[in-house]
Amino acid sequence: MSAAEGPLVVGVDSSTQSTKVLVVDATSGQVVASGQASHTVSSGAGRESDPREWWDALCEALRQCGEAAHEAAVISVAGQQHGLVTLDANGDPVRPALLWNDVRSAQQARRLAQELGGPKDWAARTGSVPGPSFTVTKWAWLAENEPDAVRATAAVRLPHDYLTERLTGTGVTDRGDASGTGWWTSRTESYDEEILGHVGLDPALLPRVVRPGEIVGTVRDAHGLPFSKGTLVASGTGDNAAAALGLGLRPGTPVLSLGTSGTVYAVSGRRPVDPTGTVAGFADAHGDWLPLACTLNCTLAVDRIAALLGLDRKAVEPGAGVTLLPYLDGERTPPLPHASGLLHGLRHDTTPGQLLQAAYDGAVHALLGALDLVLDADADRSAPLLLIGGGARGRAWQETVRRLSGRPVQVPEARELVALGAAAQAAGLLTGEDPASVARRWGTDHGPVLEAVERDEATLARITGVLSDAKPLLERAPDRPEPDREEPGRR
């Protein structure tokens, strides 16, 4: 561990599969220690995790950081969005948490979206039309399918709220994560009591929404935590809002995040409202907005296609005429929760490498279509796309994004941007700075820029045409149960 120039802060990224911790010098942005520990996701019909595993993983990752964690002045927790955590009167989980990528609430999402004035009114209130990823639809599913669990619930939290409360003993959340629930209205920046009443959720069960930059408490005495007495705790936020902080995003800068799922977003000064439901009108963690669109199938789906073909993920070959829509987990954008993968245009001379490239093309096509809706009308469409996430350093992903976007692509050198964003939020408490300004001072977005190439209009048009023609088929529910499998990767 190198000597630090200034005080130390801790940033936490509690993702779908693991918890990562960075101890960062608040002055220079240098990472002086890190740790990581995994947790499990159920492999049955839904996607669930025991929140207590998140806590155990946090404690283990902190222990790996050694003395540096003990010296830290502030900790901030970022976590996967949307997850429904139900706690009993003792603060223990009533049942495993329903995760963001559990789509069993698709039926409840369709019903809710038509109620309370329909999609237009939902978007005007909350900034978003509820889909099966949103917490409000998961609560509705739980109420219909597990009423005993609902009756036993004394507190409802999001994943990052749960960990923050274990640290401080205080039930709080922030506007960035609250905006992904479906029961926080972006119009008034408060919980919507009509929505809560409609789904039978008592507002008293929800955490207080704190202001950006607010100190939510100090680390209470808890077994196994390597913190000194009085360590401050920041509000934390959801993972996408934290990554935006970690990049020090300025309004209008577009981001493509390539993980288990794919996301596209940009900071905006305008409150987003999309009645189509494609763009989620999220708040960010420091007072602006973070319009975002998400696809369920990204790196994990493409890696699965590579495995089925017996290829390395880099073994792509150019070729026209074949289209692969890699909707292996259903899809969120476009909204096809029951879809499966679709292959069109297969011929005798089609090679495995061309099929793999078609999977990349299908995944990126969905993300770029969503990005056009995320960006403000006056945004510079020629500015570099910031490419982040687990796939960002993959050559095949980089070249596919360049070819289908026609834009330059910048790949930041900084890793673990969610944890870095949480660390920047923690550092902001010490310095009084906006966390995004802290990250810009740290230079987290620095990285090589790949020049633009001519946009591949023919491939884009072919994929759009196949999707349009096949949509009735893709909307049908599968006629067999989903197979059990492990879910590697992260959001």
C-alpha positions in Angstrom: 0.0 0.0 0.0 1.4 3.4 -1.0 1.4 6.3 1.3 -1.7 8.5 1.0 -1.6 12.2 0.4 -4.9 13.0 2.2 -7.7 11.4 4.3 -9.0 8.0 3.2 -12.6 7.2 2.2 -14.3 3.9 1.4 -16.5 3.3 -1.7 -18.6 0.1 -1.8 -20.2 -1.5 -4.9 -22.7 -4.2 -3.8 -23.6 -5.7 -7.2 -25.7 -8.7 -8.3 -22.9 -11.2 -7.8 -20.3 -9.7 -5.5 -19.4 -6.8 -3.2 -16.3 -4.7 -4.0 -14.6 -2.2 -1.7 -12.1 0.5 -2.5 -10.2 2.5 0.0 -9.3 5.8 -1.8 -7.2 8.8 -1.1 -9.7 11.7 -1.1 -7.1 14.1 -2.3 -5.5 12.3 -5.2 -8.1 9.5 -6.0 -5.4 6.9 -5.6 -6.8 3.5 -4.7 -4.7 2.4 -1.7 -6.5 -0.9 -0.9 -9.3 -3.1 -2.3 -11.3 -6.2 -1.4 -14.0 -8.3 -3.0 -16.3 -11.1 -1.8 -19.0 -13.0 -3.7 -22.6 -13.7 -2.9 -25.1 -16.1 -4.6 -28.1 -15.6 -6.8 -30.8 -18.2 -7.0 -31.0 -20.3 -10.2 -34.7 -21.2 -10.1 -37.7 -19.4 -11.7 -36.7 -16.1 -10.2 -33.6 -14.1 -9.3 -33.2 -13.8 -5.5 -30.4 -13.3 -2.9 -30.3 -13.4 0.8 -29.4 -9.8 2.0 -27.4 -11.2 4.8 -24.9 -12.5 2.3 -24.4 -8.9 1.1 -23.5 -7.9 4.6 -21.1 -10.9 5.1 -19.5 -10.0 1.7 -19.1 -6.4 2.8 -17.4 -7.4 6.0 -15.1 -9.8 4.2 -14.1 -7.3 1.5 -13.4 -4.7 4.2 -11.2 -7.1 6.1 -9.2 -7.6 2.9 -8.4 -3.9 2.9 -6.6 -4.2 6.2 -5.5 -1.2 8.2 -6.5 1.2 5.4 -10.2 0.6 6.1 -9.6 1.3 9.8 -8.1 4.7 8.9 -11.0 5.8 6.6 -13.0 8.8 7.6 -16.2 8.2 5.5 -17.9 5.2 3.9 -20.5 5.3 1.1 -22.4 2.3 -0.2 -23.7 2.0 -3.8 -25.9 -1.0 -4.7 -27.8 -2.7 -7.4 -31.1 -0.9 -8.1 -34.7 -1.9 -7.8 -34.2 -5.0 -5.5 -37.0 -5.5 -3.0 -35.7 -6.2 0.6 -38.4 -7.0 3.1 -37.4 -6.9 6.8 -39.3 -8.1 9.9 -39.7 -6.2 13.2 -36.2 -7.4 14.3 -34.6 -6.1 11.1 -34.1 -9.6 9.7 -35.0 -10.5 6.1 -38.5 -11.9 5.8 -37.5 -13.7 2.6 -34.7 -13.5 0.0 -34.6 -10.2 -1.8 -36.2 -10.0 -5.3 -33.5 -8.7 -7.5 -33.7 -6.2 -10.4 -33.5 -9.0 -13.0 -36.3 -11.1 -11.5 -39.1 -10.6 -14.2 -41.8 -12.6 -12.5 -43.8 -9.4 -11.9 -44.3 -8.8 -15.7 -48.0 -9.4 -15.3 -48.3 -7.0 -12.4 -46.2 -4.4 -14.3 -48.6 -4.6 -17.3 -51.6 -4.2 -15.0 -50.1 -1.3 -13.0 -49.0 0.5 -16.1 -52.7 0.7 -17.2 -54.0 1.8 -13.9 -53.8 5.2 -12.1 -54.2 7.1 -15.3 -52.1 4.8 -17.6 -48.5 5.1 -18.9 -48.7 8.8 -19.5 -49.7 9.6 -15.9 -47.1 7.2 -14.5 -44.4 8.9 -16.5 -45.6 12.4 -15.5 -45.6 11.4 -11.8 -42.6 9.1 -11.4 -40.6 9.8 -14.6 -41.0 6.2 -15.6 -43.6 3.6 -16.6 -43.3 0.6 -14.2 -41.7 -2.5 -15.7 -41.0 -5.9 -14.1 -37.6 -4.6 -12.9 -39.2 -1.8 -10.8 -39.7 -2.3 -7.1 -43.3 -1.4 -7.1 -44.2 -4.3 -9.4 -42.2 -6.7 -7.2 -44.2 -5.6 -4.2 -47.4 -6.1 -6.1 -46.2 -9.6 -7.1 -45.3 -10.4 -3.5 -48.7 -9.2 -2.2 -50.5 -11.5 -4.7 -48.3 -14.6 -4.3 -46.9 -14.5 -0.8 -49.4 -12.6 1.4 -47.8 -14.0 4.6 -44.5 -12.4 3.7 -46.2 -9.1 3.2 -48.0 -9.3 6.6 -44.6 -10.1 8.3 -42.9 -7.1 6.7 -42.1 -4.2 9.0 -39.7 -2.3 6.7 -39.1 -2.2 2.9 -35.6 -1.3 1.7 -33.5 -1.3 -1.4 -30.2 -3.2 -1.4 -28.0 -0.2 -0.7 -30.4 1.0 2.0 -30.1 -2.4 3.7 -26.4 -2.2 4.0 -26.4 1.5 5.0 -28.9 0.7 7.8 -26.7 -2.2 9.0 -23.9 0.2 9.3 -25.7 3.1 11.0 -29.0 1.7 12.4 -30.9 4.3 10.5 -33.4 3.7 7.7 -32.5 6.1 4.8 -32.2 6.1 1.1 -31.3 8.7 -1.6 -33.2 10.3 -4.5 -31.1 8.4 -7.1 -32.1 4.9 -5.8 -35.6 6.0 -4.7 -36.4 7.1 -8.3 -36.1 3.5 -9.4 -38.8 2.2 -7.1 -41.9 3.4 -9.0 -43.4 4.8 -5.8 -41.2 8.0 -5.6 -42.5 10.8 -7.7 -39.9 12.8 -9.6 -42.5 15.6 -9.9 -42.5 16.4 -6.2 -39.4 14.4 -5.1 -41.4 12.5 -2.5 -43.2 9.2 -2.0 -46.5 9.1 -3.9 -49.1 8.1 -1.3 -51.7 7.3 -4.0 -49.4 4.7 -5.6 -48.5 3.3 -2.3 -52.1 3.0 -1.3 -52.9 1.4 -4.6 -50.4 -1.4 -4.0 -51.1 -1.7 -0.3 -47.8 -0.4 1.0 -47.7 1.7 4.2 -45.4 4.7 3.8 -44.2 4.2 7.3 -42.4 1.1 6.1 -40.2 3.1 3.8 -36.8 4.8 4.5 -36.4 8.5 4.7 -35.1 10.1 1.5 -32.0 12.2 2.4 -30.7 15.2 0.6 -27.6 15.0 -1.6 -24.5 15.6 0.5 -26.2 14.7 3.8 -24.4 12.7 6.5 -26.7 9.9 7.4 -24.9 8.8 10.6 -21.8 7.1 11.9 -20.8 3.5 11.9 -22.3 1.9 15.0 -20.6 -0.8 17.0 -20.9 -3.9 14.9 -18.9 -7.1 15.1 -16.1 -7.5 12.6 -16.1 -4.0 11.0 -12.6 -2.5 10.7 -13.7 1.1 11.3 -12.7 3.4 14.1 -15.4 5.0 16.2 -17.1 8.0 14.6 -16.5 7.0 10.9 -19.1 8.9 8.9 -21.6 7.3 6.6 -22.7 9.0 3.4 -26.2 8.4 1.9 -25.0 6.1 -0.9 -27.0 5.6 -4.0 -27.9 3.1 -6.8 -25.2 1.6 -9.0 -25.9 3.6 -12.2 -26.0 6.9 -10.3 -22.8 5.9 -8.6 -21.1 5.1 -11.9 -22.2 8.5 -13.2 -20.5 10.1 -10.1 -17.5 7.9 -10.7 -17.1 9.3 -14.2 -17.7 12.9 -13.1 -20.3 13.1 -15.9 -21.3 16.5 -17.3 -24.8 16.9 -18.7 -25.1 15.4 -22.2 -22.1 13.0 -22.1 -23.5 9.6 -23.2 -22.5 6.4 -21.5 -22.8 2.8 -22.6 -22.3 0.3 -19.9 -21.7 -3.3 -21.0 -22.3 -5.8 -18.2 -24.6 -8.7 -17.6 -27.2 -6.2 -18.7 -26.5 -3.2 -20.8 -27.4 0.4 -19.9 -27.2 3.7 -21.6 -27.6 7.0 -19.8 -26.6 10.6 -19.6 -26.9 13.3 -16.9 -29.5 15.9 -17.8 -30.8 19.1 -16.2 -34.3 18.3 -17.4 -36.6 16.0 -15.6 -37.2 13.1 -18.0 -40.7 11.9 -18.9 -41.1 9.0 -21.4 -44.7 7.6 -21.6 -43.4 4.7 -23.8 -41.5 3.3 -20.9 -38.3 2.9 -22.8 -36.4 5.6 -20.8 -36.5 5.4 -17.1 -36.6 8.9 -15.6 -34.2 8.4 -12.8 -32.8 11.1 -10.5 -29.0 11.2 -10.1 -27.2 11.4 -6.8 -26.5 15.1 -6.7 -29.5 17.1 -7.8 -29.8 16.5 -11.6 -31.5 13.7 -13.6 -30.2 10.5 -15.1 -32.5 9.3 -18.0 -31.5 5.7 -18.5 -32.5 2.7 -20.6 -31.6 -0.8 -19.8 -31.4 -4.1 -21.8 -31.3 -7.4 -19.9 -29.2 -9.2 -22.5 -25.6 -7.9 -23.0 -22.3 -9.6 -22.2 -23.7 -12.6 -20.5 -26.0 -13.4 -23.5 -23.2 -12.9 -26.1 -20.8 -15.1 -24.0 -23.5 -17.8 -23.9 -23.8 -17.7 -27.7 -20.0 -18.0 -27.9 -20.0 -21.0 -25.6 -22.8 -22.7 -27.6 -20.7 -22.3 -30.7 -17.5 -23.4 -29.0 -15.8 -20.1 -29.7 -13.7 -17.6 -27.8 -15.8 -14.4 -27.3 -13.3 -12.6 -29.5 -13.6 -15.0 -32.5 -16.0 -12.8 -34.6 -16.0 -12.7 -38.4 -17.5 -10.1 -40.6 -20.5 -11.1 -42.8 -23.9 -9.8 -43.8 -27.3 -11.4 -44.0 -27.6 -13.1 -40.6 -29.4 -11.6 -37.7 -29.4 -12.8 -34.1 -31.6 -11.2 -31.4 -29.9 -12.5 -28.2 -33.0 -12.2 -25.9 -32.0 -15.1 -23.7 -33.5 -13.8 -20.5 -36.5 -12.1 -22.0 -35.9 -8.4 -22.7 -36.6 -5.1 -21.1 -35.7 -2.8 -24.0 -37.6 -3.6 -26.2 -40.3 -4.6 -23.6 -40.4 -8.4 -24.3 -40.2 -10.1 -20.9 -41.1 -13.5 -22.2 -39.0 -13.4 -25.4 -36.3 -15.9 -26.2 -33.4 -15.7 -28.7 -34.2 -15.5 -32.4 -31.9 -16.3 -35.4 -32.8 -15.2 -38.9 -31.0 -15.5 -42.2 -28.9 -18.7 -41.6 -27.4 -20.2 -44.7 -25.0 -23.0 -45.7 -22.1 -20.5 -46.0 -22.8 -18.8 -42.6 -19.8 -19.3 -40.3 -19.7 -19.6 -36.5 -17.8 -16.4 -36.3 -20.5 -14.6 -38.3 -23.1 -15.9 -35.9 -21.1 -14.6 -32.9 -20.8 -11.2 -34.6 -24.5 -11.2 -35.2 -25.0 -11.7 -31.4 -22.8 -8.6 -30.7 -24.8 -6.7 -33.3 -28.1 -7.6 -31.8 -27.1 -6.5 -28.3 -25.6 -3.2 -29.4 -28.5 -2.4 -31.8 -30.9 -2.4 -28.8 -28.6 -0.2 -26.7 -28.0 2.4 -29.5 -31.7 2.6 -30.2 -32.4 3.4 -26.6 -29.5 5.9 -26.4 -31.3 8.0 -29.1 -34.2 8.4 -26.7 -32.1 9.0 -23.6 -30.2 12.0 -25.1 -31.7 15.5 -25.1 -32.7 16.8 -28.5 -29.8 19.3 -28.5 -27.2 16.8 -27.4 -24.0 16.6 -29.6 -24.5 13.3 -31.5 -20.9 13.3 -32.6 -19.3 13.4 -29.1 -17.5 10.3 -28.0 -19.4 7.5 -26.3 -18.0 6.6 -22.9 -17.8 2.8 -22.9 -17.7 1.2 -19.4 -18.5 -2.1 -17.7 -17.1 -5.6 -18.0 -17.3 -5.7 -21.8 -15.8 -2.2 -22.4 -12.2 -3.5 -22.9 -13.2 -6.3 -25.3 -12.1 -5.5 -28.8 -15.2 -7.1 -30.4 -17.5 -4.9 -28.2 -15.5 -1.8 -29.0 -15.5 -2.4 -32.7 -19.2 -3.3 -32.8 -20.2 -0.1 -31.0 -18.0 2.0 -33.3 -19.4 0.4 -36.5 -23.1 0.6 -35.5 -22.9 4.1 -33.8 -20.6 5.9 -36.3 -19.2 7.8 -33.3 -15.9 7.9 -31.5 -15.6 5.7 -28.5 -13.7 6.5 -25.3 -12.8 3.8 -22.8 -11.9 5.2 -19.4 -8.9 3.6 -17.8 -10.3 3.7 -14.3 -11.9 0.4 -13.1 -14.7 -0.2 -10.6 -16.5 3.0 -11.4 -19.5 2.2 -9.1 -17.2 1.9 -6.1 -15.2 4.9 -7.2 -18.4 6.9 -7.5 -19.4 5.9 -3.9 -15.9 6.9 -2.8 -16.3 10.3 -4.6 -19.6 10.8 -2.7 -17.8 10.0 0.6 -14.9 12.4 -0.3 -17.4 15.2 -1.1 -18.6 15.0 2.6 -15.1 15.8 3.7 -14.2 18.6 1.1 -17.7 20.1 0.6 -17.3 19.5 -3.2 -19.9 18.1 -5.6 -18.9 14.4 -5.9 -18.8 14.6 -9.7 -16.3 17.4 -9.3 -14.2 15.2 -7.0 -14.2 12.5 -9.7 -13.2 15.0 -12.4 -10.3 16.1 -10.2 -9.3 12.4 -9.9 -9.3 12.1 -13.7 -11.5 8.9 -13.6 -12.8 9.4 -17.2 -9.3 9.6 -18.8 -8.7 7.0 -21.4 -8.0 6.4 -25.1 -10.4 7.6 -27.7 -11.1 5.4 -30.7 -11.9 7.4 -33.8 -15.3 7.2 -35.5 -15.9 4.9 -38.5 -18.6 5.0 -41.1 -22.0 3.9 -39.6 -23.2 0.5 -40.8 -26.7 1.5 -41.8 -27.4 -1.7 -43.7 -26.9 -3.9 -40.5 -29.0 -1.5 -38.4 -31.8 -1.5 -40.9 -31.8 -5.3 -41.2 -32.0 -5.9 -37.5 -34.7 -3.3 -37.2 -36.7 -5.0 -39.9 -36.3 -8.5 -38.4 -37.3 -7.2 -35.0 -40.4 -5.6 -36.4 -41.5 -8.7 -38.3 -40.8 -11.1 -35.5 -42.3 -9.0 -32.6 -45.6 -11.1 -32.4 -43.6 -14.2 -32.1 -41.2 -12.7 -29.5 -44.1 -11.5 -27.4 -45.4 -15.0 -26.8 -44.6 -16.7 -23.5 -42.3 -19.7 -23.7 -44.0 -23.1 -23.6 -41.6 -24.6 -21.2 -40.2 -23.6 -17.8 -37.0 -21.7 -17.6 -34.0 -24.1 -16.9 -32.0 -23.8 -13.8 -28.6 -22.2 -14.4 -26.0 -20.2 -12.7 -25.9 -16.5 -13.5 -22.3 -15.2 -13.8 -21.4 -11.6 -14.3 -23.0 -8.5 -12.9 -25.4 -5.8 -13.7 
